[in-house]
């Protein structure tokens, strides 16, 4: 019989590793993610940048949440902002300026030039703040069930399914129909 080496107590093992900082494995961007970021930086919409990078249209439709939500992409975007000199303090100052935005009204025959509240800019800044704090849900982000496109895709897939799967599906529907007919008081 072979003898196993005695294990170190957990406390000794912890002491040995606690002196060195934990290794952080930084993930690299994929080629598609890099192309996506280049497109975004050059001013393209998220959808166009995703399509140009080679993502599928279904991914491009939700590029901000799918691609932009990736921790690797977020990290890279933050590094780009940092390299450009865009700090959190600078962003906060610009947002505050936007909340206090005004415009100068032009002089007319009946009124002199005057400083007016720029409600559109203030509304945009408020919307930006709410999005940054995750307090605003866009209408397209609310999940209310399958879309028409998803239903049509499923229907198309059903029509193209092998006959034995279609028969099994029909059998299930028939059984459900029969059950509903025999239990009329339990219908929804």
C-alpha positions in Angstrom: 0.0 0.0 0.0 1.2 3.4 -0.8 1.2 6.1 1.8 -0.3 9.4 1.0 1.5 12.5 1.9 0.1 14.3 5.0 -2.1 17.2 4.0 -1.3 20.7 5.4 -4.0 22.1 7.7 -6.2 24.6 5.9 -4.9 27.5 8.0 -1.3 26.9 6.9 -2.4 26.7 3.3 -4.2 30.0 3.6 -1.3 31.7 5.2 1.0 30.7 2.4 -1.3 32.1 -0.4 -2.6 35.1 1.5 0.6 37.1 1.0 0.4 37.2 -2.8 -2.4 39.1 -4.6 -5.0 37.0 -6.4 -4.3 36.6 -10.1 -6.8 38.4 -12.3 -7.1 36.9 -15.8 -8.0 39.7 -18.1 -10.0 38.4 -21.1 -9.1 39.6 -24.5 -11.6 41.0 -26.9 -12.7 38.8 -29.8 -12.3 40.1 -33.4 -16.0 40.8 -33.6 -16.0 42.7 -30.2 -13.0 44.8 -31.4 -14.8 45.7 -34.7 -17.9 46.5 -32.7 -16.0 48.9 -30.5 -14.2 50.5 -33.5 -17.6 51.1 -35.1 -19.1 52.6 -31.9 -16.1 54.9 -31.5 -16.4 56.1 -35.1 -20.0 57.1 -34.4 -22.0 54.2 -35.8 -25.2 53.1 -34.2 -24.9 50.0 -32.0 -26.9 48.0 -34.6 -24.8 49.1 -37.6 -21.5 48.5 -35.6 -22.7 45.0 -34.7 -23.7 44.1 -38.2 -20.4 45.5 -39.7 -18.6 43.4 -37.1 -20.2 40.3 -38.3 -22.9 39.6 -35.7 -26.2 38.1 -36.6 -29.2 40.6 -37.1 -30.9 39.1 -34.0 -27.8 40.0 -31.9 -27.4 43.4 -33.6 -31.0 44.3 -32.7 -30.0 44.0 -29.0 -26.3 45.0 -29.4 -26.2 47.3 -26.4 -27.4 44.6 -24.0 -25.8 41.5 -25.6 -22.4 42.8 -26.8 -22.2 46.0 -24.7 -23.2 44.1 -21.6 -20.2 41.8 -21.8 -17.8 42.6 -19.0 -14.9 42.4 -21.4 -16.4 45.0 -23.8 -17.4 47.3 -20.9 -13.9 47.1 -19.6 -12.4 47.9 -23.0 -14.8 50.8 -23.5 -13.9 52.2 -20.1 -10.2 52.0 -21.0 -10.9 53.9 -24.2 -12.7 56.6 -22.3 -9.9 56.8 -19.8 -7.3 57.1 -22.6 -9.3 59.9 -24.1 -9.2 61.8 -20.8 -12.9 61.2 -20.0 -13.0 60.6 -16.2 -16.0 60.1 -14.0 -15.6 63.6 -12.5 -15.6 65.1 -16.0 -18.7 63.1 -17.0 -20.4 64.2 -13.8 -19.5 67.9 -14.5 -20.9 67.6 -18.1 -24.1 66.0 -16.9 -24.5 68.7 -14.2 -24.0 71.3 -17.0 -26.7 69.6 -19.0 -29.1 69.7 -16.1 -28.6 73.5 -16.0 -28.7 74.0 -19.8 -30.0 77.2 -21.1 -30.3 78.8 -24.6 -30.2 82.4 -25.7 -33.4 83.5 -27.4 -32.9 85.7 -30.4 -34.0 89.3 -30.3 -37.3 90.1 -32.0 -39.1 93.3 -32.6 -41.1 92.8 -29.4 -38.5 91.3 -27.1 -34.8 91.6 -26.3 -32.5 88.6 -26.3 -33.0 86.6 -23.2 -31.7 83.4 -21.6 -34.3 80.6 -21.7 -34.4 77.2 -20.1 -33.4 74.5 -22.6 -36.0 71.9 -21.6 -35.0 69.4 -24.3 -31.4 69.3 -23.2 -32.4 69.0 -19.5 -34.8 66.2 -20.3 -32.1 64.3 -22.2 -29.6 64.7 -19.3 -32.2 63.5 -16.8 -32.9 60.5 -19.1 -29.2 59.8 -19.3 -28.9 59.9 -15.5 -31.8 57.5 -15.0 -30.3 55.1 -17.5 -26.9 55.3 -15.9 -28.4 54.5 -12.5 -30.5 51.7 -14.0 -33.7 53.4 -13.0 -35.2 53.8 -16.5 -36.5 50.8 -18.5 -36.9 51.5 -22.2 -40.1 50.2 -23.8 -38.2 47.8 -26.0 -36.6 46.2 -23.0 -39.9 45.0 -21.4 -40.5 41.3 -22.1 -44.2 40.7 -22.8 -43.8 37.4 -24.4 -42.9 36.2 -27.9 -42.9 38.7 -30.7 -44.7 38.1 -34.0 -41.3 37.3 -35.6 -40.6 34.7 -33.0 -44.1 33.1 -33.4 -43.7 33.1 -37.2 -40.2 31.5 -36.9 -41.6 28.8 -34.6 -44.5 28.2 -37.0 -42.1 28.0 -39.9 -39.9 25.5 -38.0 -43.0 23.4 -37.2 -44.0 23.3 -40.8 -40.5 22.1 -41.7 -40.3 19.6 -38.8 -40.2 15.8 -39.6 -43.6 14.2 -39.9 -43.2 12.1 -36.7 -42.7 15.3 -34.7 -45.7 16.9 -36.3 -47.8 13.8 -35.5 -46.7 13.8 -31.9 -47.5 17.5 -31.6 -51.0 16.9 -33.2 -51.6 14.0 -30.8 -50.8 16.2 -27.8 -53.1 19.0 -29.1 -55.9 16.4 -29.7 -55.5 15.0 -26.2 -55.7 18.5 -24.7 -58.8 19.3 -26.8 -60.5 16.1 -25.7 -59.7 16.8 -22.0 -61.1 20.4 -22.3 -64.3 19.0 -23.9 -64.7 16.5 -21.0 -64.0 19.1 -18.3 -66.0 22.2 -19.4 -66.1 23.7 -15.8 -62.3 23.8 -15.7 -61.8 26.0 -18.8 -60.0 29.2 -18.3 
